[in-house]
Amino acid sequence: MSSVAIITARGGSKRIPRKNIRPFLGKPIIAYVIDAARQSGLFADVMVSTDDEEIATLARQYGASVPFLRKAETADDFATTADVLHEVLNQYAHQSSLFNYACCLYPTAPFVTPVLLQRAFATLSEKQFDTVYPVQSFGFPIQRAVMLADDKVRWVQPEHALTRSQDLEPAYHDAGQFYFFSTNTFLRTRRLITDNSGGIVISEMDAHDIDTETDWRLAELKFQLSRNR
């Protein structure tokens, strides 16, 4: 059973320029993901899918492979993650390299660890899911969410207006770090998340979405705190 790590890192980040290789606490942020994938011992290849020569060079410096550059049509603002993964797996197939499993890792997920990847793979293989990915619990019960229009508040689920928080079922969201999946199922369905997907719960301290400069600073602070626990 062979697996490949696919780190998706195009060069055209808009909100944070050069986001995928920007220094995060002194090291390019993509390097953390490369290191975690390599140290996990799970992958026959840890590759970076990119359209950018600078990203490709840096990825190789940190031990990843870049066997081919991404095509223009999968490097624009409209290409989906599934489009990129399909291209990568097909390129490998043309080189007679086939994998039973793949893990799509986002380059701005420095909190990913080798142990977390091993945990995800164990869950994927033991429970025969199509995909497994990290999830985090919402900080407040979503059943008591409100909508706001012209400053007027209304309940999304009014039946829970008086329900105690501790009596509501926990809800989770995608942590935005990686997807470990069966390649056969993905190539057949072109879907990363299916009706047979599994989630592994991680704490609030073990991930942070990075879309703005404030996000970046908070992520660095959280990363330092999480490593000192």
C-alpha positions as CSV (number, residue, x, y, z in Angstrom):
1,M,0.0,0.0,0.0
2,S,1.7,3.2,-1.1
3,S,0.8,6.8,-0.4
4,V,1.8,10.2,-1.7
5,A,1.7,13.6,0.0
6,I,0.5,16.4,-2.3
7,I,1.2,19.9,-1.0
8,T,-0.8,22.4,-3.1
9,A,1.1,25.7,-3.4
10,R,0.3,27.9,-6.3
11,G,2.1,31.2,-6.6
12,G,-0.8,33.6,-7.0
13,S,-1.9,34.4,-3.4
14,K,-3.8,37.6,-3.4
15,R,-4.7,38.5,0.2
16,I,-1.2,37.8,1.6
17,P,1.4,38.1,-1.2
18,R,3.8,35.1,-1.5
19,K,1.9,33.5,1.4
20,N,3.0,30.0,0.7
21,I,6.7,30.7,1.3
22,R,6.5,33.7,3.6
23,P,8.7,33.2,6.8
24,F,6.6,31.9,9.7
25,L,8.6,32.3,12.9
26,G,11.8,32.4,10.8
27,K,11.1,29.5,8.5
28,P,9.1,29.4,5.2
29,I,5.6,28.3,6.2
30,I,5.5,25.6,3.6
31,A,8.6,24.0,5.2
32,Y,6.7,23.0,8.3
33,V,4.2,21.0,6.2
34,I,7.0,19.4,4.2
35,D,8.8,18.4,7.4
36,A,5.7,16.9,9.0
37,A,4.9,14.8,5.9
38,R,8.5,13.6,5.6
39,Q,8.8,12.8,9.3
40,S,5.6,10.9,9.4
41,G,7.1,8.0,7.5
42,L,3.8,7.5,5.6
43,F,4.7,8.6,2.1
44,A,6.6,7.2,-0.9
45,D,6.9,10.7,-2.2
46,V,6.3,14.2,-0.6
47,M,5.6,16.4,-3.6
48,V,4.6,20.1,-4.1
49,S,2.2,21.0,-6.8
50,T,3.0,24.5,-7.9
51,D,3.2,26.8,-11.0
52,D,5.9,28.9,-9.4
53,E,9.6,28.3,-9.9
54,E,10.6,30.1,-6.7
55,I,8.2,27.9,-4.7
56,A,9.5,24.8,-6.5
57,T,13.2,25.7,-5.7
58,L,12.4,26.3,-2.0
59,A,10.3,23.1,-1.8
60,R,13.3,21.1,-3.1
61,Q,15.6,22.7,-0.6
62,Y,13.4,21.5,2.2
63,G,13.3,17.9,0.9
64,A,10.1,17.8,-1.2
65,S,10.0,16.8,-4.9
66,V,8.5,18.8,-7.7
67,P,8.3,16.3,-10.5
68,F,6.3,18.6,-12.7
69,L,4.9,22.1,-12.7
70,R,1.2,22.8,-12.5
71,K,-0.6,23.7,-15.7
72,A,-2.0,27.2,-16.1
73,E,-5.6,26.0,-16.0
74,T,-5.1,24.5,-12.5
75,A,-3.2,27.5,-11.2
76,D,-5.9,30.3,-11.6
77,D,-8.4,31.6,-9.1
78,F,-11.1,29.2,-10.3
79,A,-9.4,25.9,-10.1
80,T,-10.5,23.7,-7.3
81,T,-8.4,21.5,-5.0
82,A,-10.0,18.5,-6.7
83,D,-8.8,19.8,-10.1
84,V,-5.3,20.1,-8.8
85,L,-5.3,16.6,-7.2
86,H,-6.8,15.0,-10.4
87,E,-4.0,16.6,-12.5
88,V,-1.3,15.4,-10.1
89,L,-2.5,11.8,-9.9
90,N,-2.9,11.6,-13.6
91,Q,0.6,12.9,-14.2
92,Y,1.9,10.3,-11.8
93,A,-0.1,7.6,-13.7
94,H,1.5,8.6,-17.0
95,Q,4.8,8.0,-15.3
96,S,3.6,4.6,-14.2
97,S,3.5,5.7,-10.5
98,L,0.2,4.6,-8.8
99,F,-0.8,5.2,-5.2
100,N,-3.4,3.6,-3.0
101,Y,-3.7,6.7,-0.8
102,A,-2.9,10.4,-1.1
103,C,-2.9,13.2,1.4
104,C,-3.6,16.7,0.2
105,L,-1.9,19.2,2.5
106,Y,-2.3,22.9,2.5
107,P,1.1,24.8,2.6
108,T,-0.1,27.3,5.2
109,A,-0.9,24.6,7.9
110,P,2.2,24.8,10.1
111,F,0.3,23.1,13.0
112,V,0.2,19.7,11.2
113,T,2.4,17.1,12.9
114,P,3.7,13.7,11.9
115,V,1.6,12.2,14.7
116,L,-1.6,13.8,13.4
117,L,-0.9,12.5,9.9
118,Q,-0.3,9.0,11.3
119,R,-3.5,9.2,13.3
120,A,-5.5,10.2,10.2
121,F,-4.0,7.4,8.1
122,A,-4.8,4.9,10.9
123,T,-8.4,6.1,11.0
124,L,-8.7,6.0,7.2
125,S,-7.4,2.5,6.8
126,E,-8.9,0.9,9.9
127,K,-12.4,2.3,9.4
128,Q,-12.3,2.1,5.5
129,F,-13.3,5.7,5.0
130,D,-13.0,7.4,1.7
131,T,-11.4,10.5,3.3
132,V,-10.3,11.6,6.7
133,Y,-9.6,15.2,7.8
134,P,-9.1,17.2,11.0
135,V,-12.1,19.0,12.5
136,Q,-12.5,21.5,15.3
137,S,-15.5,22.2,17.5
138,F,-17.3,25.5,17.2
139,G,-16.6,27.8,20.2
140,F,-20.3,28.4,20.6
141,P,-23.3,26.2,19.9
142,I,-24.4,26.7,16.3
143,Q,-28.0,25.8,17.2
144,R,-28.2,29.2,18.9
145,A,-26.8,31.2,16.0
146,V,-28.5,34.4,15.1
147,M,-28.9,36.3,11.8
148,L,-28.6,40.1,11.6
149,A,-30.5,42.3,9.0
150,D,-30.7,46.1,9.4
151,D,-29.5,45.7,13.0
152,K,-32.5,43.4,13.8
153,V,-31.6,40.0,15.3
154,R,-33.5,36.8,14.6
155,W,-32.8,33.2,15.6
156,V,-31.7,30.7,13.0
157,Q,-33.2,27.9,15.1
158,P,-35.8,29.6,17.4
159,E,-36.7,26.3,19.0
160,H,-33.3,26.4,20.7
161,A,-33.6,30.0,22.0
162,L,-33.9,28.8,25.6
163,T,-32.0,25.5,25.3
164,R,-29.0,25.3,27.6
165,S,-25.7,25.1,25.8
166,Q,-24.7,21.9,27.6
167,D,-27.8,20.2,26.3
168,L,-26.9,20.9,22.6
169,E,-25.0,18.4,20.5
170,P,-21.5,19.6,19.6
171,A,-20.8,20.7,16.0
172,Y,-17.5,20.8,14.2
173,H,-15.9,22.5,11.2
174,D,-13.1,21.6,8.8
175,A,-9.8,22.7,10.3
176,G,-8.4,23.5,6.8
177,Q,-5.2,21.5,7.1
178,F,-5.3,18.3,5.0
179,Y,-7.4,15.5,3.5
180,F,-6.1,11.9,3.6
181,F,-8.0,9.9,1.0
182,S,-8.4,6.8,-1.1
183,T,-7.1,7.6,-4.6
184,N,-9.4,5.0,-6.3
185,T,-12.5,6.6,-4.8
186,F,-11.4,10.1,-5.5
187,L,-10.6,9.4,-9.2
188,R,-14.0,7.8,-9.6
189,T,-16.0,10.5,-7.9
190,R,-13.9,13.6,-8.2
191,R,-14.9,14.4,-4.7
192,L,-12.8,14.8,-1.6
193,I,-15.6,14.7,0.9
194,T,-18.2,11.9,0.4
195,D,-20.9,10.3,2.5
196,N,-18.2,8.0,3.8
197,S,-15.8,10.6,5.2
198,G,-14.4,10.6,8.7
199,G,-13.2,13.4,11.0
200,I,-10.5,13.4,13.7
201,V,-11.1,16.1,16.4
202,I,-8.2,18.5,17.2
203,S,-8.1,21.2,19.7
204,E,-8.6,25.0,19.1
205,M,-4.8,25.4,19.8
206,D,-3.8,23.0,17.0
207,A,-5.0,24.9,13.9
208,H,-5.5,28.5,12.8
209,D,-6.9,29.8,9.5
210,I,-4.6,32.3,7.9
211,D,-6.2,34.8,5.5
212,T,-5.1,38.2,6.8
213,E,-2.1,39.9,8.4
214,T,-3.9,39.7,11.8
215,D,-4.5,35.9,11.2
216,W,-0.8,35.5,10.5
217,R,0.3,37.2,13.8
218,L,-2.3,35.3,15.8
219,A,-1.2,32.0,14.2
220,E,2.5,32.7,15.1
221,L,1.4,33.4,18.7
222,K,-0.8,30.4,18.9
223,F,1.9,28.2,17.4
224,Q,4.4,29.3,20.0
225,L,1.9,28.7,22.8
226,S,1.0,25.3,21.5
227,R,4.6,24.2,21.3
228,N,5.2,25.2,24.9
229,R,2.3,23.3,26.4
